[in-house]
Amino acid sequence: MALYDLLVIGGGINGLGIAADAAARGLSVCIVEKGDWGGGTTSASSRLIHGGLRYLQHGEIDLVRESLKERGTIVRQRPHLVHPISLLIPAYKTAPLPKWMVGVGLGMYHVLARDPLFPAPAPVSFADARKREPGLNPDGLTGGFTYPDAQMEFPERFCVELVQETVAAGGTVRSSTQVVELLAENKRVTGAILCDDLTGETSELRASVTINAAGPWVDVVSRLLPEAARPPRMMGGTWGTHLVLPVRPDTASPTGAIYANARKDGRPFFLLPWDDRLLVGTTDVKYTGDNPDTLEVEPWEIEYLLAETNHLFPGANYVPGDVQTTTCGVRPLPASDKNAGAVTRRHFLVDHGAKHGVHGLASVVGGKLTTYRSLAEEVTDWVLRTLGKTPVLCSTGYVPPDVPTVATLHSATAQTLRRLGLPVSLATGLVKRYGAASADILARVERDPTSGTFVAPNTPCIEAQVVHAAKSEFARTVSDIVRRRLMLFPPTAEAIAGVRRVVQERGLRLDG
Ligand SMILES: Cc1cc2nc3c(=O)[nH]c(=O)nc-3n(C[C@H](O)[C@H](O)[C@H](O)COP(=O)(O)OP(=O)(O)OC[C@H]3O[C@@H](n4cnc5c(N)ncnc54)[C@H](O)[C@@H]3O)c2cc1C
């Protein structure tokens, strides 16, 4: 039976942030994820690293300040995965907020950020807005504003890096492994029973402290405690859906990022360039279900998001058949009586010892992609205190002075591709997935030139990427590789078959 200082339940961005920080601070850590790393809510988000302009309306200044600070740190630490983007807020006569108020909010946002990497917001005239977005509906348009935020195109790959860091710092990571029971003795949580979904094996794990970081599944996980020790309901999430649409060839669809208000209900929604396509979302509906596993996109959500997109960009004329894929997830928000949009996006650590008399257990309620690092720092500080350990300074906010820029990585990768006789066009996809680790993938091709072969026709991935996923990126199934390592979204049958073939022919060890 394994004995750890810390068991983290849930391998989304928050659980992984905690595991990586705790391992780096010398704790023995095990993190357990029932699916694949980052495959839960983290992969169903709008993929923005943002201060939350909208939170200003609810007076959450501290949250905005913290988020903007974290935005600056993440962009500087991992520029290959997170980059600034400029958003256009088109102003219409029917907008729920007057233009001056939006301008004041953006000014505050900029002052709170005080970050030279993000330029000041700027008002744009009707003509400028149309020049920037020729397809934008001119009816009632009065101009608008541009402002900067940041985009994390692949949070799934961000999570893979956190897994690698956890392991490099001595942590244990187990994906496709579900916590099926929480063990408690005398009102103290002592560990968990795990079930490996791929091998069917069950095992027992003991830990001095357990963190329930299961996102919207936090209540589901706490129901795994013996009845007498179960805390009351903590979560009151809202669910949200995104659509992935093709970009129309003739600027009929957006050419850049847009932050608009829906005509139907005034809700804010985003149209974002994403991996050469368009990510549109989101809805925001109170989640009253018992288990987010059963969540499905509802037909009205597709209609609503398409109608709003078509209203803003009438020439794009999207129809349901254009939808390439959808994502749907529950925001892990605290239980609240407020309407969906008004529930705080702040995070809380619920110490069940202090609150419910059940020691050795705490739950993470809330949290965004953007604040994963500060959340992890706060939780790890708490774990160290609870264990009675000497405090160890957190180093995850440090930005090394020699982080390579995307341009540097691109040029080095392109040079190696040229030398290896591979298409230089692969450089962009490699750098935005692997950053400096693109060199490791190409080193595999250098050692074994056959691994420079494409996985399948029309699939911009080479066999070395599949080998890398199996050997260095903790993938356990073909689906893990296709969806969250190669980021083929949505994957074609050809690509899936190609990856399966590579796994078999190269004798790669996967459990699924
Ligand atoms: C529609 C939508 C849009 C969003 N947009 C943004 C955005 O643009 N920017 C931003 O900063 N934030 C955004 N968010 C919020 C953000 O996505 C989440 O707050 C964040 O991903 C939560 O991460 P997490 O690690 O807490 O949860 P998750 O990513 O859900 O991770 C929890 C993990 O726990 C695992 N788990 C559950 N039960 C068990 C068990 N019994 N055993 C083992 N593992 C288990 C699950 O499989 C899951 O992977 C958005 C959220 C939604 C829903």
The ligand as a Tripos MOL2 file, in Angstrom:
@<TRIPOS>MOLECULE
LIG
   53    58     1     0     0
SMALL
NO_CHARGES

@<TRIPOS>ATOM
      1 C1        -18.1540   26.8180  -20.8510 C.3       1 LIG1
      2 C2        -16.9870   27.1870  -20.0180 C.ar      1 LIG1
      3 C3        -16.1320   28.2100  -20.4250 C.ar      1 LIG1
      4 C4        -15.0370   28.5550  -19.6410 C.ar      1 LIG1
      5 N1        -14.1450   29.4780  -20.1100 N.ar      1 LIG1
      6 C5        -13.0710   29.8140  -19.3820 C.ar      1 LIG1
      7 C6        -12.0970   30.7120  -19.8980 C.ar      1 LIG1
      8 O1        -12.1810   31.1480  -21.0340 O.2       1 LIG1
      9 N2        -11.0560   31.0470  -19.1030 N.ar      1 LIG1
     10 C7        -10.9180   30.5430  -17.8430 C.ar      1 LIG1
     11 O2         -9.9700   30.9290  -17.1630 O.2       1 LIG1
     12 N3        -11.7910   29.6390  -17.3440 N.ar      1 LIG1
     13 C8        -12.8480   29.2490  -18.0830 C.ar      1 LIG1
     14 N4        -13.7430   28.3250  -17.6140 N.ar      1 LIG1
     15 C9        -13.5370   27.7740  -16.2900 C.3       1 LIG1
     16 C10       -12.4890   26.6670  -16.3230 C.3       1 LIG1
     17 O3        -12.6180   25.8670  -17.4550 O.3       1 LIG1
     18 C11       -12.6410   25.7770  -15.1150 C.3       1 LIG1
     19 O4        -12.8120   26.5270  -13.9580 O.3       1 LIG1
     20 C12       -11.4080   24.9030  -14.9440 C.3       1 LIG1
     21 O5        -11.1420   24.1860  -16.1060 O.3       1 LIG1
     22 C13       -11.6360   23.9590  -13.7990 C.3       1 LIG1
     23 O6        -10.5350   23.0990  -13.7360 O.3       1 LIG1
     24 P1        -10.5460   21.9750  -12.6530 P.3       1 LIG1
     25 O7         -9.2290   21.3240  -12.6930 O.co2     1 LIG1
     26 O8        -10.9740   22.5380  -11.3470 O.co2     1 LIG1
     27 O9        -11.7430   21.0010  -13.1100 O.3       1 LIG1
     28 P2        -11.7560   19.9020  -14.2860 P.3       1 LIG1
     29 O10       -11.0010   20.3320  -15.4530 O.co2     1 LIG1
     30 O11       -13.1640   19.4910  -14.4850 O.co2     1 LIG1
     31 O12       -10.9630   18.7170  -13.6230 O.3       1 LIG1
     32 C14       -11.5470   17.8840  -12.6370 C.3       1 LIG1
     33 C15       -11.1890   16.4620  -12.9920 C.3       1 LIG1
     34 O13       -11.6290   15.5830  -11.9480 O.3       1 LIG1
     35 C16       -11.8190   14.3300  -12.5430 C.3       1 LIG1
     36 N5        -12.5950   13.4750  -11.6450 N.ar      1 LIG1
     37 C17       -13.9010   13.5870  -11.3230 C.ar      1 LIG1
     38 N6        -14.2600   12.6020  -10.4820 N.ar      1 LIG1
     39 C18       -13.1560   11.8460  -10.2630 C.ar      1 LIG1
     40 C19       -12.8990   10.6770   -9.5010 C.ar      1 LIG1
     41 N7        -13.8590   10.0600   -8.7880 N.pl3     1 LIG1
     42 N8        -11.6480   10.1470   -9.5220 N.ar      1 LIG1
     43 C20       -10.6640   10.7360  -10.2440 C.ar      1 LIG1
     44 N9        -10.8630   11.8490  -10.9880 N.ar      1 LIG1
     45 C21       -12.0910   12.3970  -10.9920 C.ar      1 LIG1
     46 C22       -12.5610   14.6770  -13.8370 C.3       1 LIG1
     47 O14       -12.4390   13.6480  -14.7870 O.3       1 LIG1
     48 C23       -11.8790   15.9770  -14.2590 C.3       1 LIG1
     49 O15       -10.9060   15.7810  -15.2610 O.3       1 LIG1
     50 C24       -14.8110   27.9140  -18.4010 C.ar      1 LIG1
     51 C25       -15.6550   26.8690  -18.0020 C.ar      1 LIG1
     52 C26       -16.7110   26.4870  -18.8140 C.ar      1 LIG1
     53 C27       -17.5770   25.3350  -18.4070 C.3       1 LIG1
@<TRIPOS>BOND
     1     1     2 1
     2     2     3 ar
     3     2    52 ar
     4     3     4 ar
     5     4     5 ar
     6     4    50 ar
     7     5     6 ar
     8     6     7 ar
     9     6    13 1
    10     7     8 2
    11     7     9 ar
    12     9    10 ar
    13    10    11 2
    14    10    12 ar
    15    12    13 ar
    16    13    14 ar
    17    14    15 1
    18    14    50 ar
    19    15    16 1
    20    16    17 1
    21    16    18 1
    22    18    19 1
    23    18    20 1
    24    20    21 1
    25    20    22 1
    26    22    23 1
    27    23    24 1
    28    24    25 2
    29    24    26 1
    30    24    27 1
    31    27    28 1
    32    28    29 2
    33    28    30 1
    34    28    31 1
    35    31    32 1
    36    32    33 1
    37    33    34 1
    38    33    48 1
    39    34    35 1
    40    35    36 1
    41    35    46 1
    42    36    37 ar
    43    36    45 ar
    44    37    38 ar
    45    38    39 ar
    46    39    40 ar
    47    39    45 ar
    48    40    41 1
    49    40    42 ar
    50    42    43 ar
    51    43    44 ar
    52    44    45 ar
    53    46    47 1
    54    46    48 1
    55    48    49 1
    56    50    51 ar
    57    51    52 ar
    58    52    53 1
@<TRIPOS>SUBSTRUCTURE
     1 LIG1         1 GROUP 0 **** ****
